[in-house]
Amino acid sequence: MNIKKVEKQLKKITNLVDAISDEDAISSIEKDLLLSYIRKMYQTVIDDSSEDHTKSSGKKKYDASEVDESFTAPTLDPVKENRSAPPIPNFEDAQSRVATPIDQPKAVETPVIEEVEEEKVEIPSELNALFDIESVSELSDKLSRTPIRDLNKCMGINEKIFTVRELFGGDNTLFNKTMDDLNHLSSVDDAKDYLIKNVAIEYDWANERIIKKADNFVKLISRRYV
């Protein structure tokens, strides 16, 4: 045992105890310091005792570098040990189980929707006469055939009010939408189909009371496609 080392550590403990005894209370720092001194002295005594024991017994400490790397552990014979060898896994069976397709959900049949034939609207002969472009051209003079680029600007205020009241049932919104849509059409035939489908039949342009106004309106509209 290294007595000098133990005495040195014991002296530290004694000095610290003497310093603490002069005070009424011991602080946590002083307590931790005292415990550390005691642990160090205890560890020194233990280490010295283990070294003395090793020297007296003559045993060598274990050194991993001295292990013979050529040593091979003996294998056990399953027959001699009365044990059965583990079965070799059948990878083909495993693959066949993995490859088994999962049942797919049945496809839902899409119902067939029968196309409903659009009901043909019978157009009065008087309306067809209104959109007879040849007769309009024959009756129009050079001034009346002047092209119109924007149908929204082709009427005065009074004429517009009269047209909305007589031909559009007083619906100013419908009139404005109709003029906008007609501005984007490319031919008189398209204009004829549009007016008959959306306005002329509903507001009865073939009526004797307003047919003259309807005729004048169609002639005006036709100039957009000259």
Helices and strands as residue ranges (DSSP letters): H 3-21, H 28-57, G 64-66, H 91-99, H 125-130, H 133-139, G 151-153, H 157-167, H 172-183, H 188-195, I 196-200, H 211-222, G 223-225
